[in-house]
């Protein structure tokens, strides 16, 4: 497994988690429900990114 295939998932998880965290922290308090939402956003992004394969290059 190459690092490039893992990096795609890491970046997608960070993007989804940070977007959810910024939204949750608008009132300067992160509740348990908001924490669960952040975790689910990261896990969902990882799962979707893992499920969708990279496009293959037909010229190679």
C-alpha positions in Angstrom: 0.0 0.0 0.0 1.4 3.4 -1.0 1.3 6.5 1.2 -0.5 8.3 -1.6 -3.5 6.1 -1.2 -3.6 6.6 2.5 -3.0 10.4 2.3 -6.2 10.8 0.3 -8.2 9.3 3.2 -6.3 11.3 5.8 -6.9 14.6 4.1 -10.6 13.9 3.5 -11.0 13.0 7.2 -9.3 16.1 8.4 -11.3 18.3 6.1 -14.6 16.8 7.2 -13.6 16.8 10.9 -12.4 20.4 10.8 -15.5 21.6 9.1 -17.7 19.9 11.7 -15.5 21.2 14.6 -15.6 24.8 13.4 -19.4 24.6 13.1 -19.7 23.0 16.6 -17.4 25.5 18.2 -19.4 28.6 17.2 -20.8 29.0 20.7 -17.3 28.2 22.3 -18.7 24.9 23.8 -18.5 21.5 22.2 -21.2 19.2 23.6 -21.2 15.5 23.6 -23.6 15.4 20.6 -21.4 17.8 18.7 -18.3 15.6 19.5 -20.1 12.6 18.2 -21.0 14.5 15.0 -17.3 15.4 14.5 -16.3 11.8 14.9 -19.0 10.5 12.6 -18.0 13.1 9.9 -14.4 11.9 10.0 -15.4 8.2 9.9 -17.8 8.8 7.1 -15.3 10.7 5.0 -12.7 7.9 5.6 -15.3 5.2 4.6 -16.4 7.0 1.5 -12.9 7.8 0.4 -11.9 4.2 1.0 -14.8 2.8 -1.0 -14.2 5.0 -4.1 -11.2 3.7 -6.0 -8.7 6.0 -7.7 -9.2 6.4 -11.4 -6.8 4.2 -13.5 -4.7 5.7 -16.2 -5.6 4.0 -19.5 -2.4 5.3 -21.1 0.0 3.6 -18.7 
